[in-house]
């Protein structure tokens, strides 16, 4: 069940799918595609908006929320999956920090 909602600060249309609010149609579509992959057994443990603490020397710098986190059948690494319409400076910085602090994940960035 899908429901369109208002626009956010980047002009994205918000959408609700399966009772989950997504900030953009792009992210909602990514979720639907990932759900199909999960139903077919290609990915599993699909999660949305997963928080990660970005800490350096015990000091919390910020919290990074991954759009999607999942595992793939033939990949030993956990996948961090981002769907972005616009890449902000803050996002670029958090993405770099995330990769530096969690090097054992696989990172995927999908643009509109």
N, C-alpha and C positions, 0 to 999 in steps of 0.2 A: 504494500500500500504506500503510495507516494503522495506527498503534499508539498506544494511550493509555498515558500514564505517570502519575507521581505528581502531586500538587498543589504549587503554589509558594506563596510568602508571601502572595499576595493571594487564595488559594483557587482559582486558575485550574487547570484540568486541562491538563497538558502533553500534547502530541501530536507524533507523528513522521509526516511525509508525504513521500514520495519520498526518504527518508533524511535529511530536514531536520528538526531538532528545533525546535518552536515552543513558546513559553512558555504559550500559551493556545489553546483551541479557536477563539476569535475570530480570532486571527492565522492559524491554520491554515486556517480557512474563507476568510479574505481572500486567502491565497495561492492556494487552489484557484480562486477567482473570477478572480483576476488571471491565473492560468495559462490559463484558458479565453479571456480577452480577448486574451492573447498568441497563442494558437493560432488565433484568428479574425482576427488581424492588426490588431486595434484598438490594442494596445499592443505595445511591443517593448523589448528590453534590460532585462527584469525582473531585478532583483537583490534579495537579502534581507540584512538586517543590514549595511548599508553605513555604515562609520565616516566621520565628518566631524570635523575638528579645529576646535574653537571657540577661536580665538585673538583677543586684543585687544592691539594694539601689540606684536606679536611674542611675547606671553606666552600659553602654552597654558592656557586656563581649564579645559577638559574635552574629552572625546570624546563626541560625540552619535552614536548608532547608529540610523539610520533603519530602520524595519521593512521598508519596500519602497521602491525607487527604480526608475522606469521612464520611458519616453517614450511619448507618444500620437501616433497617426497625424496628427491635425489640430491639434496643439498644439505650438508651438515650444519651450515650457518643459519642463524635466525636472520630473517629479512626485515629491515626497516624500510618502509615504503611511504614515500611522500608524494602527494598530488598537489602541485602548485600552479596557480594561474599567473602569479606575480612573485618574483623572487626578491624579497626585501633584504636590506643590509643586516637586520637583526636575524632573519632566518639563515642567511649565509654564515654568520658568526656561530649561531647555535649548531648548524649542520657540521661545521668544521670542528667545533668542540666535541660534539657527539662522536664523530669519527675518531678523534684523537683519544677520547676517554673510553670508548667501546670499540676497539679495533677488530674484535672477533665477529662482529655482525657484518652482514652484506647490506649495502646501501643502494636504494633505487629511488630515483627522482623522476617523476613524470610531470611534464608541463602540458598545459592546455594546447 
